[in-house]
Amino acid sequence: MATFNFETITAAQALAWSSGDSVSFVPTDPAHDVVSLPDIAPKGAQPFTGKINQALTVKFTTEGLYGYKCVPHVSMGMVGLVQVGKAANKTEASAAAAKLPGLARTKMIGLVATAR
C-alpha cells in the first residue's frame, strides 16, 4: 500500500501503480478532501469520495487513468492523476480533462499527457 499526503496532489507527474495496489490519500492541512473524477476513470471503476480532513484508502483494480480532485480547491488546480498499469483510457481522459474548470483543466491536461 502506498501513502502520500495531499501536497502530492500538486505533483507535476501522474502517480503510477499496479493493479491491486491501494493508495492512501492523507490530508496534511485542514479543509482538504479527495474525490474521484468519474469522467477520468476506466469503465467499470468504482468512484471514491473522501471527507474533509479525513484520510481515504482506495484499492485500484482496473487498469487505466483515474483523475481526482480536492473539492474545495479544484478551481485552484488541486487535481491529480493515478495511473494503474497501462493508460488504456487516455483518449477519454484527455477529452474529459479539457472540460474541467480553469487551472484544474490546465493541470489535468498536462498530467494526462504524461501518461503512457
Wavefront OBJ file of the C-alpha trace (Angstrom):
o trace
v 0.000 0.000 0.000
v 1.259 3.470 -0.849
v 0.554 6.511 1.296
v 1.007 10.105 0.254
v -0.188 13.440 1.515
v -2.323 15.978 -0.269
v 0.745 18.047 -1.147
v 1.399 15.304 -3.701
v -1.787 16.379 -5.477
v 0.214 19.269 -6.882
v 2.934 16.953 -8.236
v 3.981 17.601 -11.811
v 3.523 13.996 -12.885
v 0.956 11.258 -12.563
v 1.341 8.670 -9.832
v 1.873 5.175 -11.262
v 0.709 1.980 -9.535
v -0.034 -1.631 -10.348
v -3.470 -3.228 -10.457
v -4.440 -4.316 -6.953
v -2.414 -1.583 -5.221
v -4.032 0.517 -2.513
v -3.290 4.211 -2.132
v -3.993 6.253 0.995
v -4.773 9.914 0.465
v -3.802 11.671 3.722
v -4.608 15.369 4.317
v -1.729 17.356 5.790
v -3.665 20.604 6.177
v -7.296 21.281 7.160
v -10.021 21.704 4.540
v -8.880 19.070 2.028
v -10.669 16.027 0.688
v -10.237 13.688 -2.263
v -12.970 12.801 -4.748
v -12.663 10.826 -7.959
v -13.476 12.400 -11.305
v -15.856 9.835 -12.844
v -15.202 11.059 -16.394
v -11.491 10.377 -15.888
v -11.651 6.738 -14.848
v -11.639 3.369 -16.588
v -15.013 1.857 -17.483
v -16.361 -0.115 -14.554
v -14.112 1.581 -11.994
v -15.717 2.392 -8.656
v -15.848 6.103 -7.792
v -14.411 7.222 -4.460
v -15.279 10.101 -2.158
v -13.338 11.158 0.903
v -14.424 13.504 3.656
v -12.857 16.804 4.621
v -9.808 16.315 6.887
v -10.018 12.504 6.749
v -7.674 10.005 5.132
v -9.081 7.723 2.448
v -7.600 4.471 1.196
v -8.559 3.351 -2.309
v -7.768 -0.006 -3.919
v -7.259 0.291 -7.677
v -8.117 -2.932 -9.508
v -8.839 -1.806 -13.064
v -6.036 -0.624 -15.358
v -6.245 2.926 -16.640
v -6.167 6.558 -15.594
v -8.039 7.839 -12.542
v -8.497 11.573 -12.043
v -9.168 13.031 -8.615
v -9.735 16.443 -7.067
v -9.919 18.321 -3.815
v -13.467 19.709 -3.989
v -12.821 22.980 -2.084
v -9.712 23.732 -4.168
v -10.399 22.306 -7.630
v -10.668 25.807 -9.142
v -7.122 26.446 -7.914
v -5.888 23.425 -9.829
v -5.817 20.913 -6.975
v -6.298 17.817 -9.100
v -4.214 14.724 -9.640
v -3.946 11.556 -11.662
v -3.265 7.946 -10.749
v -2.154 5.591 -13.499
v -2.772 1.908 -12.872
v -0.962 -0.272 -15.396
v -1.467 0.891 -18.979
v -3.240 4.169 -19.760
v -5.939 2.420 -21.790
v -8.430 5.287 -21.349
v -6.016 8.109 -22.219
v -8.113 9.426 -25.122
v -11.256 9.647 -22.982
v -9.323 11.134 -20.045
v -7.835 13.800 -22.299
v -11.284 14.809 -23.577
v -12.684 14.936 -20.027
v -9.702 16.959 -18.775
v -10.470 19.646 -21.351
v -13.883 20.155 -19.697
v -12.544 20.888 -16.190
v -12.629 24.478 -14.878
v -9.694 26.902 -15.051
v -6.425 25.769 -13.503
v -7.768 22.245 -12.990
v -8.109 21.918 -16.774
v -4.561 23.083 -17.443
v -3.128 20.841 -14.738
v -5.064 17.709 -15.717
v -4.328 18.115 -19.430
v -0.637 18.168 -18.538
v -0.940 15.145 -16.241
v -2.822 13.081 -18.822
v -0.204 13.995 -21.427
v 2.493 12.366 -19.251
v 0.598 9.057 -19.033
v 1.944 6.121 -21.052
l 1 2 3 4 5 6 7 8 9 10 11 12 13 14 15 16 17 18 19 20 21 22 23 24 25 26 27 28 29 30 31 32 33 34 35 36 37 38 39 40 41 42 43 44 45 46 47 48 49 50 51 52 53 54 55 56 57 58 59 60 61 62 63 64 65 66 67 68 69 70 71 72 73 74 75 76 77 78 79 80 81 82 83 84 85 86 87 88 89 90 91 92 93 94 95 96 97 98 99 100 101 102 103 104 105 106 107 108 109 110 111 112 113 114 115 116
